[in-house]
Amino acid sequence: MVVDDDQGIRTSLRDVLELSGYEVWTFADGTSALAWLRNGGRAPQAILLDLVMAGMDGWAFREAQLKDPAVADIPVIVVSSADRWRERPIQADGYLEKPYLPPVMLAEIERVRRRK
């Protein structure tokens, strides 16, 4: 699952992930992604989560996710600048600092999936 308000980023991440054999769902904000998960959407193997988004940002999404037992165990990889998560810490299973290369992203997803 990719949660990012930038359409270009969502599209490029979806393309890379699909070419790597993943089924991908994309959302422009935390509210719609959380609603989809809570309403029976298939649980993803990992969530790539941007922090800075309009509406429900990544911090609020993660807080709400961790409070909901039905979706709390889905691993989250924060995708943002290191300054963002250092200035306002967030509990996550992995981190990708922008900019990053696709092989780095794929390796982080696999690392998080193996820990689950």
Biopython code that builds the backbone (N, CA, C, O; Angstrom):
import numpy as np
from Bio.PDB.StructureBuilder import StructureBuilder

atoms = [
    (1, "MET", "N", (0.852, -1.165, 0.000)),
    (1, "MET", "CA", (0.000, 0.000, 0.000)),
    (1, "MET", "C", (0.898, 1.229, 0.000)),
    (1, "MET", "O", (1.881, 1.294, 0.738)),
    (2, "VAL", "N", (0.551, 2.198, -0.833)),
    (2, "VAL", "CA", (1.263, 3.469, -0.894)),
    (2, "VAL", "C", (0.291, 4.568, -0.480)),
    (2, "VAL", "O", (-0.792, 4.694, -1.052)),
    (3, "VAL", "N", (0.686, 5.372, 0.529)),
    (3, "VAL", "CA", (-0.131, 6.492, 0.991)),
    (3, "VAL", "C", (0.717, 7.743, 0.834)),
    (3, "VAL", "O", (1.631, 7.992, 1.620)),
    (4, "ASP", "N", (0.403, 8.530, -0.191)),
    (4, "ASP", "CA", (1.164, 9.737, -0.504)),
    (4, "ASP", "C", (0.263, 10.683, -1.274)),
    (4, "ASP", "O", (-0.478, 10.250, -2.157)),
    (5, "ASP", "N", (0.315, 11.969, -0.953)),
    (5, "ASP", "CA", (-0.564, 12.927, -1.626)),
    (5, "ASP", "C", (-0.054, 13.359, -2.994)),
    (5, "ASP", "O", (-0.767, 14.058, -3.714)),
    (6, "ASP", "N", (1.135, 12.971, -3.366)),
    (6, "ASP", "CA", (1.699, 13.336, -4.667)),
    (6, "ASP", "C", (1.373, 12.251, -5.691)),
    (6, "ASP", "O", (1.853, 11.123, -5.585)),
    (7, "GLN", "N", (0.554, 12.602, -6.679)),
    (7, "GLN", "CA", (0.122, 11.636, -7.698)),
    (7, "GLN", "C", (1.303, 11.022, -8.431)),
    (7, "GLN", "O", (1.304, 9.819, -8.695)),
    (8, "GLY", "N", (2.301, 11.819, -8.764)),
    (8, "GLY", "CA", (3.471, 11.302, -9.469)),
    (8, "GLY", "C", (4.223, 10.259, -8.666)),
    (8, "GLY", "O", (4.671, 9.251, -9.210)),
    (9, "ILE", "N", (4.360, 10.500, -7.383)),
    (9, "ILE", "CA", (5.043, 9.537, -6.511)),
    (9, "ILE", "C", (4.224, 8.258, -6.400)),
    (9, "ILE", "O", (4.765, 7.156, -6.485)),
    (10, "ARG", "N", (2.901, 8.413, -6.209)),
    (10, "ARG", "CA", (2.050, 7.209, -6.126)),
    (10, "ARG", "C", (2.171, 6.368, -7.392)),
    (10, "ARG", "O", (2.295, 5.146, -7.325)),
    (11, "THR", "N", (2.134, 7.024, -8.534)),
    (11, "THR", "CA", (2.198, 6.305, -9.812)),
    (11, "THR", "C", (3.546, 5.617, -9.991)),
    (11, "THR", "O", (3.596, 4.451, -10.383)),
    (12, "SER", "N", (4.638, 6.324, -9.709)),
    (12, "SER", "CA", (5.953, 5.713, -9.915)),
    (12, "SER", "C", (6.200, 4.566, -8.930)),
    (12, "SER", "O", (6.768, 3.540, -9.306)),
    (13, "LEU", "N", (5.779, 4.733, -7.677)),
    (13, "LEU", "CA", (5.940, 3.641, -6.714)),
    (13, "LEU", "C", (5.092, 2.438, -7.105)),
    (13, "LEU", "O", (5.550, 1.298, -7.024)),
    (14, "ARG", "N", (3.857, 2.691, -7.527)),
    (14, "ARG", "CA", (2.996, 1.587, -7.966)),
    (14, "ARG", "C", (3.646, 0.838, -9.121)),
    (14, "ARG", "O", (3.672, -0.393, -9.127)),
    (15, "ASP", "N", (4.174, 1.574, -10.103)),
    (15, "ASP", "CA", (4.789, 0.933, -11.266)),
    (15, "ASP", "C", (5.976, 0.057, -10.869)),
    (15, "ASP", "O", (6.088, -1.085, -11.315)),
    (16, "VAL", "N", (6.858, 0.595, -10.031)),
    (16, "VAL", "CA", (8.029, -0.174, -9.597)),
    (16, "VAL", "C", (7.602, -1.411, -8.809)),
    (16, "VAL", "O", (8.122, -2.505, -9.027)),
    (17, "LEU", "N", (6.661, -1.230, -7.904)),
    (17, "LEU", "CA", (6.219, -2.356, -7.075)),
    (17, "LEU", "C", (5.510, -3.427, -7.905)),
    (17, "LEU", "O", (5.729, -4.620, -7.697)),
    (18, "GLU", "N", (4.673, -3.009, -8.830)),
    (18, "GLU", "CA", (3.978, -3.987, -9.673)),
    (18, "GLU", "C", (4.967, -4.749, -10.558)),
    (18, "GLU", "O", (4.819, -5.956, -10.754)),
    (19, "LEU", "N", (5.970, -4.054, -11.091)),
    (19, "LEU", "CA", (6.993, -4.734, -11.893)),
    (19, "LEU", "C", (7.793, -5.730, -11.052)),
    (19, "LEU", "O", (8.376, -6.674, -11.584)),
    (20, "SER", "N", (7.815, -5.514, -9.754)),
    (20, "SER", "CA", (8.525, -6.410, -8.838)),
    (20, "SER", "C", (7.622, -7.513, -8.285)),
    (20, "SER", "O", (8.039, -8.294, -7.430)),
    (21, "GLY", "N", (6.377, -7.573, -8.780)),
    (21, "GLY", "CA", (5.481, -8.658, -8.417)),
    (21, "GLY", "C", (4.512, -8.376, -7.283)),
    (21, "GLY", "O", (3.797, -9.279, -6.847)),
    (22, "TYR", "N", (4.474, -7.149, -6.799)),
    (22, "TYR", "CA", (3.549, -6.802, -5.713)),
    (22, "TYR", "C", (2.200, -6.341, -6.260)),
    (22, "TYR", "O", (2.124, -5.725, -7.323)),
    (23, "GLU", "N", (1.153, -6.646, -5.528)),
    (23, "GLU", "CA", (-0.156, -6.056, -5.783)),
    (23, "GLU", "C", (-0.168, -4.762, -4.974)),
    (23, "GLU", "O", (0.205, -4.762, -3.801)),
    (24, "VAL", "N", (-0.593, -3.659, -5.590)),
    (24, "VAL", "CA", (-0.447, -2.349, -4.953)),
    (24, "VAL", "C", (-1.774, -1.604, -4.919)),
    (24, "VAL", "O", (-2.522, -1.584, -5.897)),
    (25, "TRP", "N", (-2.048, -0.992, -3.767)),
    (25, "TRP", "CA", (-3.179, -0.080, -3.615)),
    (25, "TRP", "C", (-2.599, 1.275, -3.261)),
    (25, "TRP", "O", (-1.693, 1.365, -2.432)),
    (26, "THR", "N", (-3.111, 2.330, -3.879)),
    (26, "THR", "CA", (-2.582, 3.669, -3.609)),
    (26, "THR", "C", (-3.688, 4.573, -3.082)),
    (26, "THR", "O", (-4.851, 4.468, -3.471)),
    (27, "PHE", "N", (-3.282, 5.470, -2.177)),
    (27, "PHE", "CA", (-4.209, 6.422, -1.567)),
    (27, "PHE", "C", (-3.534, 7.773, -1.438)),
    (27, "PHE", "O", (-2.334, 7.857, -1.174)),
    (28, "ALA", "N", (-4.309, 8.827, -1.624)),
    (28, "ALA", "CA", (-3.785, 10.195, -1.590)),
    (28, "ALA", "C", (-3.761, 10.786, -0.192)),
    (28, "ALA", "O", (-3.205, 11.866, 0.008)),
    (29, "ASP", "N", (-4.354, 10.097, 0.783)),
    (29, "ASP", "CA", (-4.363, 10.628, 2.147)),
    (29, "ASP", "C", (-4.601, 9.492, 3.134)),
    (29, "ASP", "O", (-5.055, 8.406, 2.773)),
    (30, "GLY", "N", (-4.280, 9.780, 4.381)),
    (30, "GLY", "CA", (-4.428, 8.779, 5.423)),
    (30, "GLY", "C", (-5.860, 8.387, 5.699)),
    (30, "GLY", "O", (-6.132, 7.232, 6.026)),
    (31, "THR", "N", (-6.780, 9.322, 5.573)),
    (31, "THR", "CA", (-8.189, 9.045, 5.861)),
    (31, "THR", "C", (-8.741, 7.956, 4.953)),
    (31, "THR", "O", (-9.365, 7.004, 5.420)),
    (32, "SER", "N", (-8.508, 8.102, 3.653)),
    (32, "SER", "CA", (-9.051, 7.108, 2.713)),
    (32, "SER", "C", (-8.338, 5.760, 2.858)),
    (32, "SER", "O", (-8.970, 4.713, 2.721)),
    (33, "ALA", "N", (-7.040, 5.774, 3.132)),
    (33, "ALA", "CA", (-6.317, 4.516, 3.313)),
    (33, "ALA", "C", (-6.804, 3.777, 4.559)),
    (33, "ALA", "O", (-7.018, 2.565, 4.520)),
    (34, "LEU", "N", (-6.975, 4.492, 5.643)),
    (34, "LEU", "CA", (-7.437, 3.877, 6.885)),
    (34, "LEU", "C", (-8.867, 3.353, 6.734)),
    (34, "LEU", "O", (-9.188, 2.268, 7.219)),
    (35, "ALA", "N", (-9.719, 4.121, 6.064)),
    (35, "ALA", "CA", (-11.097, 3.676, 5.838)),
    (35, "ALA", "C", (-11.115, 2.384, 5.017)),
    (35, "ALA", "O", (-11.879, 1.467, 5.316)),
    (36, "TRP", "N", (-10.277, 2.316, 3.990)),
    (36, "TRP", "CA", (-10.215, 1.126, 3.151)),
    (36, "TRP", "C", (-9.787, -0.085, 3.983)),
    (36, "TRP", "O", (-10.377, -1.160, 3.870)),
    (37, "LEU", "N", (-8.759, 0.094, 4.819)),
    (37, "LEU", "CA", (-8.297, -1.014, 5.665)),
    (37, "LEU", "C", (-9.375, -1.463, 6.640)),
    (37, "LEU", "O", (-9.594, -2.661, 6.822)),
    (38, "ARG", "N", (-10.047, -0.506, 7.266)),
    (38, "ARG", "CA", (-11.058, -0.815, 8.277)),
    (38, "ARG", "C", (-12.325, -1.413, 7.676)),
    (38, "ARG", "O", (-13.068, -2.109, 8.368)),
    (39, "ASN", "N", (-12.578, -1.150, 6.401)),
    (39, "ASN", "CA", (-13.803, -1.628, 5.759)),
    (39, "ASN", "C", (-13.574, -2.901, 4.958)),
    (39, "ASN", "O", (-14.309, -3.184, 4.012)),
    (40, "GLY", "N", (-12.569, -3.661, 5.331)),
    (40, "GLY", "CA", (-12.395, -4.973, 4.720)),
    (40, "GLY", "C", (-11.464, -5.044, 3.545)),
    (40, "GLY", "O", (-11.391, -6.078, 2.881)),
    (41, "GLY", "N", (-10.735, -3.957, 3.259)),
    (41, "GLY", "CA", (-9.738, -4.034, 2.197)),
    (41, "GLY", "C", (-8.673, -5.043, 2.588)),
    (41, "GLY", "O", (-8.345, -5.186, 3.765)),
    (42, "ARG", "N", (-8.140, -5.735, 1.607)),
    (42, "ARG", "CA", (-7.126, -6.757, 1.891)),
    (42, "ARG", "C", (-5.921, -6.135, 2.576)),
    (42, "ARG", "O", (-5.412, -5.111, 2.121)),
    (43, "ALA", "N", (-5.464, -6.732, 3.647)),
    (43, "ALA", "CA", (-4.324, -6.202, 4.393)),
    (43, "ALA", "C", (-3.052, -6.293, 3.547)),
    (43, "ALA", "O", (-2.705, -7.370, 3.063)),
    (44, "PRO", "N", (-2.372, -5.186, 3.372)),
    (44, "PRO", "CA", (-1.127, -5.214, 2.595)),
    (44, "PRO", "C", (0.014, -5.827, 3.406)),
    (44, "PRO", "O", (-0.062, -5.935, 4.630)),
    (45, "GLN", "N", (1.064, -6.223, 2.703)),
    (45, "GLN", "CA", (2.243, -6.753, 3.376)),
    (45, "GLN", "C", (3.021, -5.643, 4.069)),
    (45, "GLN", "O", (3.739, -5.888, 5.039)),
    (46, "ALA", "N", (2.873, -4.416, 3.563)),
    (46, "ALA", "CA", (3.527, -3.248, 4.167)),
    (46, "ALA", "C", (2.849, -1.994, 3.627)),
    (46, "ALA", "O", (2.228, -2.007, 2.564)),
    (47, "ILE", "N", (2.985, -0.915, 4.386)),
    (47, "ILE", "CA", (2.457, 0.387, 3.981)),
    (47, "ILE", "C", (3.633, 1.338, 3.832)),
    (47, "ILE", "O", (4.415, 1.524, 4.764)),
    (48, "LEU", "N", (3.752, 1.940, 2.648)),
    (48, "LEU", "CA", (4.720, 3.017, 2.425)),
    (48, "LEU", "C", (3.977, 4.308, 2.720)),
    (48, "LEU", "O", (3.031, 4.655, 2.012)),
    (49, "LEU", "N", (4.392, 5.018, 3.750)),
    (49, "LEU", "CA", (3.626, 6.140, 4.282)),
    (49, "LEU", "C", (4.409, 7.444, 4.232)),
    (49, "LEU", "O", (5.454, 7.579, 4.867)),
    (50, "ASP", "N", (3.890, 8.401, 3.469)),
    (50, "ASP", "CA", (4.433, 9.759, 3.475)),
    (50, "ASP", "C", (3.982, 10.429, 4.763)),
    (50, "ASP", "O", (2.907, 10.117, 5.275)),
    (51, "LEU", "N", (4.774, 11.333, 5.288)),
    (51, "LEU", "CA", (4.395, 12.013, 6.525)),
    (51, "LEU", "C", (3.595, 13.280, 6.283)),
    (51, "LEU", "O", (2.612, 13.536, 6.977)),
    (52, "VAL", "N", (4.006, 14.072, 5.306)),
    (52, "VAL", "CA", (3.389, 15.378, 5.092)),
    (52, "VAL", "C", (2.340, 15.270, 3.993)),
    (52, "VAL", "O", (2.660, 15.173, 2.808)),
    (53, "MET", "N", (1.074, 15.290, 4.418)),
    (53, "MET", "CA", (-0.057, 15.221, 3.482)),
    (53, "MET", "C", (-1.162, 16.111, 4.013)),
    (53, "MET", "O", (-1.257, 16.358, 5.215)),
    (54, "ALA", "N", (-1.992, 16.588, 3.107)),
    (54, "ALA", "CA", (-3.175, 17.357, 3.511)),
    (54, "ALA", "C", (-4.148, 16.413, 4.211)),
    (54, "ALA", "O", (-4.117, 15.203, 3.985)),
    (55, "GLY", "N", (-4.992, 16.957, 5.041)),
    (55, "GLY", "CA", (-5.961, 16.131, 5.765)),
    (55, "GLY", "C", (-5.246, 15.323, 6.827)),
    (55, "GLY", "O", (-4.482, 15.874, 7.619)),
    (56, "MET", "N", (-5.486, 14.015, 6.853)),
    (56, "MET", "CA", (-4.818, 13.142, 7.814)),
    (56, "MET", "C", (-3.394, 12.881, 7.345)),
    (56, "MET", "O", (-3.179, 12.172, 6.362)),
    (57, "ASP", "N", (-2.423, 13.453, 8.048)),
    (57, "ASP", "CA", (-1.032, 13.258, 7.669)),
    (57, "ASP", "C", (-0.529, 11.898, 8.155)),
    (57, "ASP", "O", (-1.272, 11.139, 8.779)),
    (58, "GLY", "N", (0.726, 11.603, 7.866)),
    (58, "GLY", "CA", (1.283, 10.305, 8.221)),
    (58, "GLY", "C", (1.328, 10.045, 9.715)),
    (58, "GLY", "O", (1.114, 8.915, 10.153)),
    (59, "TRP", "N", (1.604, 11.075, 10.504)),
    (59, "TRP", "CA", (1.637, 10.902, 11.961)),
    (59, "TRP", "C", (0.256, 10.512, 12.492)),
    (59, "TRP", "O", (0.133, 9.593, 13.302)),
    (60, "ALA", "N", (-0.776, 11.212, 12.032)),
    (60, "ALA", "CA", (-2.145, 10.918, 12.485)),
    (60, "ALA", "C", (-2.588, 9.541, 12.001)),
    (60, "ALA", "O", (-3.250, 8.805, 12.733)),
    (61, "PHE", "N", (-2.222, 9.193, 10.765)),
    (61, "PHE", "CA", (-2.554, 7.863, 10.243)),
    (61, "PHE", "C", (-1.952, 6.783, 11.127)),
    (61, "PHE", "O", (-2.645, 5.852, 11.538)),
    (62, "ARG", "N", (-0.670, 6.906, 11.419)),
    (62, "ARG", "CA", (0.009, 5.876, 12.200)),
    (62, "ARG", "C", (-0.565, 5.785, 13.606)),
    (62, "ARG", "O", (-0.733, 4.684, 14.132)),
    (63, "GLU", "N", (-0.866, 6.914, 14.219)),
    (63, "GLU", "CA", (-1.463, 6.910, 15.547)),
    (63, "GLU", "C", (-2.806, 6.177, 15.541)),
    (63, "GLU", "O", (-3.074, 5.353, 16.416)),
    (64, "ALA", "N", (-3.648, 6.482, 14.549)),
    (64, "ALA", "CA", (-4.955, 5.831, 14.438)),
    (64, "ALA", "C", (-4.794, 4.343, 14.127)),
    (64, "ALA", "O", (-5.534, 3.517, 14.661)),
    (65, "GLN", "N", (-3.848, 4.001, 13.280)),
    (65, "GLN", "CA", (-3.614, 2.599, 12.927)),
    (65, "GLN", "C", (-3.208, 1.796, 14.163)),
    (65, "GLN", "O", (-3.724, 0.702, 14.389)),
    (66, "LEU", "N", (-2.289, 2.335, 14.960)),
    (66, "LEU", "CA", (-1.809, 1.608, 16.126)),
    (66, "LEU", "C", (-2.879, 1.419, 17.197)),
    (66, "LEU", "O", (-2.787, 0.502, 18.014)),
    (67, "LYS", "N", (-3.884, 2.276, 17.196)),
    (67, "LYS", "CA", (-4.972, 2.165, 18.175)),
    (67, "LYS", "C", (-6.056, 1.183, 17.740)),
    (67, "LYS", "O", (-6.930, 0.836, 18.534)),
    (68, "ASP", "N", (-6.005, 0.738, 16.495)),
    (68, "ASP", "CA", (-7.030, -0.150, 15.949)),
    (68, "ASP", "C", (-6.469, -1.571, 15.845)),
    (68, "ASP", "O", (-5.654, -1.843, 14.964)),
    (69, "PRO", "N", (-6.889, -2.480, 16.728)),
    (69, "PRO", "CA", (-6.329, -3.841, 16.725)),
    (69, "PRO", "C", (-6.481, -4.576, 15.394)),
    (69, "PRO", "O", (-5.690, -5.469, 15.088)),
    (70, "ALA", "N", (-7.471, -4.215, 14.614)),
    (70, "ALA", "CA", (-7.705, -4.901, 13.340)),
    (70, "ALA", "C", (-6.614, -4.590, 12.307)),
    (70, "ALA", "O", (-6.406, -5.381, 11.387)),
    (71, "VAL", "N", (-5.919, -3.461, 12.440)),
    (71, "VAL", "CA", (-4.922, -3.063, 11.433)),
    (71, "VAL", "C", (-3.573, -2.686, 12.043)),
    (71, "VAL", "O", (-2.644, -2.327, 11.320)),
    (72, "ALA", "N", (-3.463, -2.767, 13.370)),
    (72, "ALA", "CA", (-2.255, -2.300, 14.063)),
    (72, "ALA", "C", (-0.995, -3.066, 13.687)),
    (72, "ALA", "O", (0.103, -2.513, 13.747)),
    (73, "ASP", "N", (-1.136, -4.323, 13.300)),
    (73, "ASP", "CA", (0.056, -5.131, 13.041)),
    (73, "ASP", "C", (0.583, -5.029, 11.611)),
    (73, "ASP", "O", (1.566, -5.691, 11.279)),
    (74, "ILE", "N", (-0.038, -4.223, 10.761)),
    (74, "ILE", "CA", (0.458, -4.050, 9.394)),
    (74, "ILE", "C", (1.704, -3.171, 9.453)),
    (74, "ILE", "O", (1.644, -2.048, 9.953)),
    (75, "PRO", "N", (2.841, -3.674, 8.943)),
    (75, "PRO", "CA", (4.080, -2.905, 9.021)),
    (75, "PRO", "C", (4.021, -1.607, 8.213)),
    (75, "PRO", "O", (3.444, -1.554, 7.127)),
    (76, "VAL", "N", (4.629, -0.572, 8.772)),
    (76, "VAL", "CA", (4.679, 0.735, 8.122)),
    (76, "VAL", "C", (6.122, 1.146, 7.880)),
    (76, "VAL", "O", (6.969, 1.077, 8.771)),
    (77, "ILE", "N", (6.376, 1.572, 6.655)),
    (77, "ILE", "CA", (7.666, 2.147, 6.282)),
    (77, "ILE", "C", (7.434, 3.624, 6.010)),
    (77, "ILE", "O", (6.722, 3.982, 5.072)),
    (78, "VAL", "N", (8.027, 4.473, 6.818)),
    (78, "VAL", "CA", (7.892, 5.917, 6.635)),
    (78, "VAL", "C", (8.789, 6.343, 5.489)),
    (78, "VAL", "O", (9.968, 5.992, 5.439)),
    (79, "VAL", "N", (8.211, 7.111, 4.561)),
    (79, "VAL", "CA", (8.937, 7.602, 3.400)),
    (79, "VAL", "C", (8.914, 9.133, 3.474)),
    (79, "VAL", "O", (7.907, 9.767, 3.159)),
    (80, "SER", "N", (10.045, 9.713, 3.897)),
    (80, "SER", "CA", (10.099, 11.160, 4.063)),
    (80, "SER", "C", (11.551, 11.576, 4.236)),
    (80, "SER", "O", (12.456, 10.742, 4.202)),
    (81, "SER", "N", (11.762, 12.860, 4.419)),
    (81, "SER", "CA", (13.112, 13.319, 4.732)),
    (81, "SER", "C", (13.412, 12.972, 6.186)),
    (81, "SER", "O", (12.508, 12.961, 7.022)),
    (82, "ALA", "N", (14.656, 12.691, 6.484)),
    (82, "ALA", "CA", (15.040, 12.338, 7.851)),
    (82, "ALA", "C", (14.713, 13.466, 8.814)),
    (82, "ALA", "O", (14.384, 13.215, 9.973)),
    (83, "ASP", "N", (14.800, 14.699, 8.349)),
    (83, "ASP", "CA", (14.477, 15.836, 9.214)),
    (83, "ASP", "C", (13.058, 15.736, 9.742)),
    (83, "ASP", "O", (12.802, 16.071, 10.899)),
    (84, "ARG", "N", (12.142, 15.282, 8.918)),
    (84, "ARG", "CA", (10.735, 15.184, 9.317)),
    (84, "ARG", "C", (10.538, 14.218, 10.471)),
    (84, "ARG", "O", (9.897, 14.563, 11.463)),
    (85, "TRP", "N", (11.085, 13.003, 10.357)),
    (85, "TRP", "CA", (10.825, 12.029, 11.420)),
    (85, "TRP", "C", (11.719, 12.251, 12.633)),
    (85, "TRP", "O", (11.431, 11.735, 13.713)),
    (86, "ARG", "N", (12.791, 13.006, 12.473)),
    (86, "ARG", "CA", (13.613, 13.331, 13.647)),
    (86, "ARG", "C", (13.007, 14.475, 14.448)),
    (86, "ARG", "O", (13.067, 14.477, 15.677)),
    (87, "GLU", "N", (12.421, 15.455, 13.748)),
    (87, "GLU", "CA", (11.821, 16.595, 14.452)),
    (87, "GLU", "C", (10.540, 16.196, 15.165)),
    (87, "GLU", "O", (10.176, 16.789, 16.181)),
    (88, "ARG", "N", (9.858, 15.191, 14.633)),
    (88, "ARG", "CA", (8.626, 14.694, 15.235)),
    (88, "ARG", "C", (8.626, 13.178, 15.094)),
    (88, "ARG", "O", (8.104, 12.646, 14.114)),
    (89, "PRO", "N", (9.208, 12.478, 16.067)),
    (89, "PRO", "CA", (9.368, 11.019, 15.963)),
    (89, "PRO", "C", (8.053, 10.295, 15.676)),
    (89, "PRO", "O", (6.973, 10.721, 16.084)),
    (90, "ILE", "N", (8.193, 9.206, 14.973)),
    (90, "ILE", "CA", (7.047, 8.376, 14.637)),
    (90, "ILE", "C", (7.477, 6.915, 14.774)),
    (90, "ILE", "O", (8.570, 6.535, 14.355)),
    (91, "GLN", "N", (6.613, 6.119, 15.356)),
    (91, "GLN", "CA", (6.886, 4.686, 15.501)),
    (91, "GLN", "C", (6.631, 4.028, 14.151)),
    (91, "GLN", "O", (5.521, 4.085, 13.623)),
    (92, "ALA", "N", (7.656, 3.412, 13.604)),
    (92, "ALA", "CA", (7.521, 2.748, 12.311)),
    (92, "ALA", "C", (8.395, 1.504, 12.293)),
    (92, "ALA", "O", (9.282, 1.338, 13.131)),
    (93, "ASP", "N", (8.134, 0.643, 11.337)),
    (93, "ASP", "CA", (8.899, -0.590, 11.182)),
    (93, "ASP", "C", (10.113, -0.385, 10.288)),
    (93, "ASP", "O", (11.057, -1.175, 10.319)),
    (94, "GLY", "N", (10.084, 0.676, 9.493)),
    (94, "GLY", "CA", (11.194, 0.988, 8.604)),
    (94, "GLY", "C", (11.122, 2.428, 8.150)),
    (94, "GLY", "O", (10.097, 3.093, 8.294)),
    (95, "TYR", "N", (12.224, 2.896, 7.602)),
    (95, "TYR", "CA", (12.306, 4.278, 7.126)),
    (95, "TYR", "C", (13.033, 4.315, 5.798)),
    (95, "TYR", "O", (14.025, 3.615, 5.594)),
    (96, "LEU", "N", (12.524, 5.144, 4.895)),
    (96, "LEU", "CA", (13.196, 5.430, 3.630)),
    (96, "LEU", "C", (13.364, 6.935, 3.548)),
    (96, "LEU", "O", (12.389, 7.686, 3.589)),
    (97, "GLU", "N", (14.604, 7.364, 3.431)),
    (97, "GLU", "CA", (14.858, 8.793, 3.324)),
    (97, "GLU", "C", (14.820, 9.208, 1.855)),
    (97, "GLU", "O", (15.506, 8.636, 1.008)),
    (98, "LYS", "N", (13.991, 10.230, 1.577)),
    (98, "LYS", "CA", (13.913, 10.761, 0.215)),
    (98, "LYS", "C", (15.164, 11.573, -0.067)),
    (98, "LYS", "O", (15.653, 12.260, 0.830)),
    (99, "PRO", "N", (15.694, 11.521, -1.264)),
    (99, "PRO", "CA", (15.339, 10.608, -2.361)),
    (99, "PRO", "C", (16.025, 9.252, -2.165)),
    (99, "PRO", "O", (17.061, 9.156, -1.507)),
    (100, "TYR", "N", (15.443, 8.229, -2.737)),
    (100, "TYR", "CA", (15.997, 6.878, -2.635)),
    (100, "TYR", "C", (15.820, 6.193, -3.974)),
    (100, "TYR", "O", (14.996, 6.606, -4.791)),
    (101, "LEU", "N", (16.582, 5.161, -4.192)),
    (101, "LEU", "CA", (16.502, 4.397, -5.431)),
    (101, "LEU", "C", (15.566, 3.206, -5.238)),
    (101, "LEU", "O", (15.445, 2.693, -4.126)),
    (102, "PRO", "N", (14.904, 2.761, -6.306)),
    (102, "PRO", "CA", (13.990, 1.624, -6.198)),
    (102, "PRO", "C", (14.592, 0.385, -5.529)),
    (102, "PRO", "O", (13.905, -0.239, -4.720)),
    (103, "PRO", "N", (15.841, -0.005, -5.823)),
    (103, "PRO", "CA", (16.373, -1.197, -5.145)),
    (103, "PRO", "C", (16.450, -1.028, -3.623)),
    (103, "PRO", "O", (16.290, -1.998, -2.882)),
    (104, "VAL", "N", (16.691, 0.181, -3.166)),
    (104, "VAL", "CA", (16.738, 0.444, -1.725)),
    (104, "VAL", "C", (15.340, 0.260, -1.129)),
    (104, "VAL", "O", (15.187, -0.332, -0.061)),
    (105, "MET", "N", (14.323, 0.771, -1.828)),
    (105, "MET", "CA", (12.941, 0.622, -1.370)),
    (105, "MET", "C", (12.551, -0.856, -1.317)),
    (105, "MET", "O", (11.981, -1.312, -0.326)),
    (106, "LEU", "N", (12.849, -1.588, -2.358)),
    (106, "LEU", "CA", (12.483, -3.004, -2.410)),
    (106, "LEU", "C", (13.192, -3.802, -1.310)),
    (106, "LEU", "O", (12.604, -4.705, -0.715)),
    (107, "ALA", "N", (14.438, -3.468, -1.050)),
    (107, "ALA", "CA", (15.172, -4.145, 0.025)),
    (107, "ALA", "C", (14.555, -3.835, 1.386)),
    (107, "ALA", "O", (14.472, -4.718, 2.240)),
    (108, "GLU", "N", (14.123, -2.600, 1.598)),
    (108, "GLU", "CA", (13.502, -2.233, 2.880)),
    (108, "GLU", "C", (12.156, -2.944, 3.057)),
    (108, "GLU", "O", (11.832, -3.388, 4.158)),
    (109, "ILE", "N", (11.383, -3.052, 1.992)),
    (109, "ILE", "CA", (10.114, -3.778, 2.068)),
    (109, "ILE", "C", (10.370, -5.239, 2.436)),
    (109, "ILE", "O", (9.688, -5.789, 3.302)),
    (110, "GLU", "N", (11.328, -5.857, 1.798)),
    (110, "GLU", "CA", (11.637, -7.255, 2.103)),
    (110, "GLU", "C", (12.142, -7.419, 3.534)),
    (110, "GLU", "O", (11.794, -8.390, 4.207)),
    (111, "ARG", "N", (12.958, -6.480, 3.999)),
    (111, "ARG", "CA", (13.463, -6.545, 5.377)),
    (111, "ARG", "C", (12.307, -6.487, 6.376)),
    (111, "ARG", "O", (12.271, -7.249, 7.342)),
    (112, "VAL", "N", (11.366, -5.578, 6.134)),
    (112, "VAL", "CA", (10.211, -5.418, 7.032)),
    (112, "VAL", "C", (9.302, -6.644, 6.962)),
    (112, "VAL", "O", (8.796, -7.100, 7.988)),
    (113, "ARG", "N", (9.097, -7.170, 5.777)),
    (113, "ARG", "CA", (8.239, -8.352, 5.623)),
    (113, "ARG", "C", (8.821, -9.564, 6.351)),
    (113, "ARG", "O", (8.077, -10.347, 6.940)),
    (114, "ARG", "N", (10.143, -9.722, 6.314)),
    (114, "ARG", "CA", (10.777, -10.862, 6.994)),
    (114, "ARG", "C", (10.644, -10.772, 8.500)),
    (114, "ARG", "O", (10.618, -11.796, 9.183)),
    (115, "ARG", "N", (10.559, -9.562, 9.027)),
    (115, "ARG", "CA", (10.437, -9.356, 10.481)),
    (115, "ARG", "C", (9.048, -9.647, 10.986)),
    (115, "ARG", "O", (8.867, -9.924, 12.171)),
    (116, "LYS", "N", (8.067, -9.591, 10.117)),
    (116, "LYS", "CA", (6.654, -9.737, 10.510)),
    (116, "LYS", "C", (6.357, -11.103, 11.059)),
    (116, "LYS", "O", (5.219, -11.385, 11.433)),
]
sb = StructureBuilder()
sb.init_structure("model")
sb.init_model(0)
sb.init_chain("A")
sb.init_seg("    ")
for serial, (resi, resn, name, xyz) in enumerate(atoms, 1):
    if name == "N":
        sb.init_residue(resn, " ", resi, " ")
    sb.init_atom(name, np.array(xyz, "f"), 0.0, 1.0, " ", f" {name:<3s}", serial, name[0])
structure = sb.get_structure()
